[in-house]
Amino acid sequence: MRGWRAAVVALSALSLAACTAPVPGVPDAEVVRPSLTPTADQLPKAGQCTDTGLEVLDCKTEHEAEVTEVGLLEGLGAGYPSDRDLRRAALPPCRAALTAYLGSADHDATRLQAHAFWPSRDGWAKGDRWRVCTVVEMKPDGSRVRRKNSAKDLLKAAGFGTVQLCATASPGQAKDAGITACDQPHKAEAVPGVLTLGNPQDPTPSLDQVNAKAAEHCARAVTNYVGAPRADIFASWRAFGSQAWSEGYTSAICYAEATRPFSGRLWGLGTNPLPN
């Protein structure tokens, strides 16, 4: 199959950009420790909407976040854990909850992100062990979208294209792929078919191991996305670094990358000319 490009970089912390080496932190999740820790019966429920905190809003009005799951932090000691240990405990289940809530694991190819809340140090001392998982849609500039509709099952239907990642630079080569809105000129489009590379408990795979798994998978995904193999569109991919791996970011994201920038979309392009 044509269209392989063996390239992988580690996605950066707390942004939609990317770097060529593993970096500290998590790539697309935010953790919030409220200054006033609510009790368990004061927490929002799955399907309810919030803004930057835990106050419940009407989902038909503008809101920044939607609760995907409320659960417990497990496997941690009595003392207040480090941020890294808390992330390792909270983010894998929050990412799993995001997949279930959206109806697909392809959220890593979109601007939809898993965010997490957990208790403050004072709340922890009182015995609080809750976690609240939310989904947030990010703009290309890193700010939050204020949605007026629910994200529930968005990726089960035809919603992928409304939140899809597009890049102005080569996802497989550039340090910063330059995430942009897909209705703007761009060079690459993230495609459905995010590849799971393992579990957070597994050793982080090497660059060669990631490339070996991603090459054929992403080539197929790109051909299916475009609708035909082409010489001017090929597959590239990005994966997360070692610290993010331990926090649940165990995927590779496939991109349909063109040989030149273009406007329009590659989805279903087939053998038609590359858009100008």
C-alpha positions as CSV (number, residue, x, y, z in Angstrom):
1,M,0.0,0.0,0.0
2,R,1.3,3.4,-0.9
3,G,1.3,6.5,1.4
4,W,3.6,5.4,4.3
5,R,5.7,8.0,6.0
6,A,7.6,6.6,9.1
7,A,7.5,9.6,11.4
8,V,6.4,10.0,15.0
9,V,6.8,12.8,17.6
10,A,5.8,13.2,21.2
11,L,2.8,15.5,21.8
12,S,3.5,18.4,24.1
13,A,2.0,19.1,27.5
14,L,-1.2,21.0,28.0
15,S,-1.6,22.0,24.3
16,L,-2.6,20.7,20.9
17,A,0.9,21.4,19.6
18,A,3.7,18.8,19.5
19,C,7.4,18.4,20.3
20,T,10.1,16.0,19.0
21,A,10.9,14.7,22.5
22,P,8.9,13.6,25.5
23,V,7.9,16.4,27.7
24,P,6.6,16.7,31.3
25,G,2.9,16.8,32.1
26,V,0.0,15.6,30.1
27,P,-0.9,16.5,26.5
28,D,-4.5,17.4,26.7
29,A,-5.9,17.1,30.2
30,E,-6.4,19.7,32.9
31,V,-6.6,18.9,36.6
32,V,-8.4,21.2,39.0
33,R,-8.2,21.1,42.8
34,P,-11.1,23.2,44.1
35,S,-10.3,25.6,46.9
36,L,-13.5,24.6,48.7
37,T,-13.9,20.9,48.3
38,P,-17.5,19.8,47.8
39,T,-18.9,16.8,49.5
40,A,-19.8,13.7,47.4
41,D,-23.5,14.6,47.4
42,Q,-22.6,18.1,46.0
43,L,-20.8,16.8,43.0
44,P,-22.3,17.2,39.5
45,K,-23.5,14.0,37.8
46,A,-22.6,12.5,34.4
47,G,-24.4,14.4,31.6
48,Q,-24.6,17.7,33.6
49,C,-22.7,20.8,32.4
50,T,-20.3,23.1,34.1
51,D,-17.9,25.9,33.4
52,T,-14.4,26.1,34.9
53,G,-15.6,24.8,38.3
54,L,-18.2,22.2,39.5
55,E,-21.2,24.4,39.6
56,V,-24.0,22.9,37.4
57,L,-25.3,24.8,34.4
58,D,-28.2,24.2,32.0
59,C,-26.6,22.4,29.1
60,K,-28.9,24.4,26.7
61,T,-27.0,27.6,27.7
62,E,-23.3,28.3,27.0
63,H,-21.0,26.1,29.0
64,E,-17.4,25.0,28.8
65,A,-17.5,21.4,30.2
66,E,-19.7,18.4,30.4
67,V,-19.4,15.7,33.0
68,T,-18.6,12.3,31.6
69,E,-18.2,10.3,34.9
70,V,-17.9,10.7,38.6
71,G,-15.8,8.1,40.4
72,L,-13.2,7.4,43.1
73,L,-9.4,7.7,43.1
74,E,-8.0,4.3,43.9
75,G,-4.6,2.9,44.8
76,L,-3.3,6.0,46.6
77,G,-2.2,6.3,50.2
78,A,-3.5,8.3,53.1
79,G,-1.1,11.2,52.6
80,Y,-1.8,13.7,49.9
81,P,-0.3,12.3,46.7
82,S,2.0,14.1,44.3
83,D,0.5,15.6,41.2
84,R,2.1,12.9,39.1
85,D,0.5,10.1,41.2
86,L,-2.8,11.8,41.1
87,R,-2.7,12.2,37.3
88,R,-1.8,8.5,37.0
89,A,-4.8,7.6,39.1
90,A,-7.3,10.0,37.6
91,L,-6.5,10.4,33.9
92,P,-6.7,6.8,32.6
93,P,-10.3,6.3,33.9
94,C,-11.2,9.8,32.7
95,R,-9.9,9.0,29.2
96,A,-11.9,5.7,29.2
97,A,-15.0,7.7,30.3
98,L,-14.4,10.1,27.5
99,T,-14.3,7.2,25.0
100,A,-17.6,5.8,26.4
101,Y,-19.3,9.2,26.5
102,L,-18.4,10.3,23.0
103,G,-18.9,6.8,21.5
104,S,-15.5,6.4,20.0
105,A,-11.8,6.4,20.9
106,D,-11.1,8.8,18.1
107,H,-11.3,11.8,20.4
108,D,-7.5,12.0,20.3
109,A,-7.9,13.1,16.6
110,T,-10.2,15.9,17.7
111,R,-10.3,19.0,19.8
112,L,-12.3,17.2,22.5
113,Q,-10.2,16.6,25.6
114,A,-10.5,14.8,28.9
115,H,-10.3,17.1,31.9
116,A,-10.3,16.0,35.5
117,F,-11.2,17.5,39.0
118,W,-10.1,16.1,42.3
119,P,-10.1,17.2,46.0
120,S,-7.9,19.8,47.5
121,R,-5.4,18.9,50.2
122,D,-7.9,19.9,52.8
123,G,-10.6,17.7,51.3
124,W,-8.2,14.8,51.1
125,A,-7.4,15.1,54.8
126,K,-11.2,14.9,55.4
127,G,-11.3,11.6,53.5
128,D,-12.5,12.8,50.1
129,R,-11.3,10.6,47.3
130,W,-13.6,11.6,44.4
131,R,-12.7,12.4,40.8
132,V,-14.9,14.2,38.3
133,C,-14.2,13.7,34.7
134,T,-15.3,16.2,32.0
135,V,-15.1,16.7,28.3
136,V,-14.0,20.1,27.0
137,E,-13.8,21.3,23.4
138,M,-10.7,23.5,22.7
139,K,-10.2,26.1,20.0
140,P,-7.0,26.1,17.9
141,D,-5.6,28.9,20.1
142,G,-6.0,26.7,23.2
143,S,-9.0,28.5,24.7
144,R,-12.3,26.7,25.5
145,V,-15.3,26.6,23.2
146,R,-18.5,27.6,24.9
147,R,-20.9,25.0,23.6
148,K,-24.7,25.1,23.6
149,N,-25.3,21.5,22.9
150,S,-24.3,18.1,24.4
151,A,-21.2,16.2,23.4
152,K,-22.9,12.9,24.3
153,D,-22.3,10.3,21.5
154,L,-21.0,13.1,19.3
155,L,-18.4,10.7,17.7
156,K,-21.0,8.0,17.1
157,A,-22.8,10.1,14.6
158,A,-21.4,12.5,12.0
159,G,-19.8,14.8,14.6
160,F,-16.1,14.0,13.9
161,G,-15.7,16.6,11.2
162,T,-17.0,19.4,13.5
163,V,-14.2,18.9,16.0
164,Q,-11.4,17.4,13.9
165,L,-7.8,18.3,14.3
166,C,-6.2,20.0,11.2
167,A,-2.6,21.2,11.0
168,T,-0.8,23.8,8.9
169,A,2.6,22.0,9.1
170,S,3.7,18.4,8.7
171,P,2.5,16.4,11.8
172,G,5.2,13.8,11.2
173,Q,8.1,16.3,10.9
174,A,7.3,19.7,12.5
175,K,8.0,20.5,16.1
176,D,4.8,22.5,16.2
177,A,2.2,21.1,13.7
178,G,0.2,24.4,13.9
179,I,-3.3,23.3,14.8
180,T,-5.9,25.3,12.9
181,A,-9.6,25.3,12.1
182,C,-10.3,22.8,9.3
183,D,-12.1,25.5,7.3
184,Q,-8.8,27.4,7.0
185,P,-5.8,26.5,4.7
186,H,-4.0,23.5,6.1
187,K,-1.6,20.7,5.2
188,A,-2.9,17.7,7.1
189,E,-6.1,16.3,8.7
190,A,-6.3,13.9,11.6
191,V,-8.4,10.9,10.5
192,P,-10.7,8.4,12.3
193,G,-8.8,5.3,13.4
194,V,-6.7,6.3,16.4
195,L,-4.3,3.4,17.1
196,T,-4.1,2.0,20.7
197,L,-0.4,1.1,21.3
198,G,-0.8,-0.6,24.7
199,N,-1.8,0.0,28.3
200,P,-0.5,2.6,30.8
201,Q,1.0,-0.2,32.9
202,D,3.1,-1.4,29.9
203,P,6.6,-0.1,29.2
204,T,6.5,2.9,26.9
205,P,7.2,1.7,23.3
206,S,10.3,2.9,21.5
207,L,10.1,5.1,18.4
208,D,10.8,2.1,16.2
209,Q,8.0,0.1,17.9
210,V,5.5,2.9,17.4
211,N,6.5,3.3,13.8
212,A,6.2,-0.4,13.1
213,K,2.7,-0.5,14.5
214,A,1.5,2.8,13.0
215,A,2.8,2.5,9.4
216,E,0.4,0.0,7.9
217,H,-2.5,1.0,10.2
218,C,-2.3,4.7,9.4
219,A,-1.8,4.0,5.6
220,R,-5.1,2.0,5.7
221,A,-6.8,4.7,7.7
222,V,-5.8,7.5,5.4
223,T,-6.8,5.5,2.2
224,N,-10.2,4.8,3.8
225,Y,-10.5,8.5,4.7
226,V,-9.6,9.9,1.3
227,G,-11.3,7.1,-0.6
228,A,-8.4,6.1,-2.9
229,P,-4.6,5.7,-2.7
230,R,-2.8,8.9,-4.0
231,A,0.7,10.0,-4.7
232,D,0.0,13.5,-3.3
233,I,-1.6,12.4,0.0
234,F,0.2,10.2,2.5
235,A,0.0,9.0,6.1
236,S,1.9,10.5,8.9
237,W,1.3,10.1,12.7
238,R,2.1,11.4,16.1
239,A,2.3,9.7,19.5
240,F,2.7,10.8,23.1
241,G,5.8,10.8,25.4
242,S,6.7,8.5,28.2
243,Q,5.2,10.5,31.1
244,A,2.0,11.0,29.2
245,W,2.0,7.2,28.5
246,S,1.8,6.4,32.2
247,E,-1.1,8.8,32.5
248,G,-3.2,7.0,29.9
249,Y,-2.1,8.6,26.6
250,T,-1.2,5.3,24.8
251,S,-2.3,6.1,21.3
252,A,-0.9,7.2,17.9
253,I,-2.9,9.7,15.9
254,C,-3.0,9.2,12.1
255,Y,-3.0,12.2,9.7
256,A,-3.8,12.5,6.0
257,E,-1.0,14.8,4.9
258,A,-0.8,16.5,1.5
259,T,2.3,17.4,-0.4
260,R,1.2,21.1,-0.3
261,P,-1.2,23.3,1.7
262,F,-4.8,23.4,0.5
263,S,-8.2,24.6,1.4
264,G,-11.3,22.4,1.6
265,R,-11.2,18.8,3.0
266,L,-9.6,15.5,2.1
267,W,-12.5,13.4,3.4
268,G,-13.9,11.4,0.5
269,L,-11.8,13.3,-2.0
270,G,-11.2,10.1,-4.0
271,T,-9.3,10.7,-7.3
272,N,-10.5,14.3,-7.6
273,P,-7.8,17.0,-7.8
274,L,-6.3,18.2,-4.5
275,P,-8.2,21.4,-3.5
276,N,-6.4,24.7,-4.1
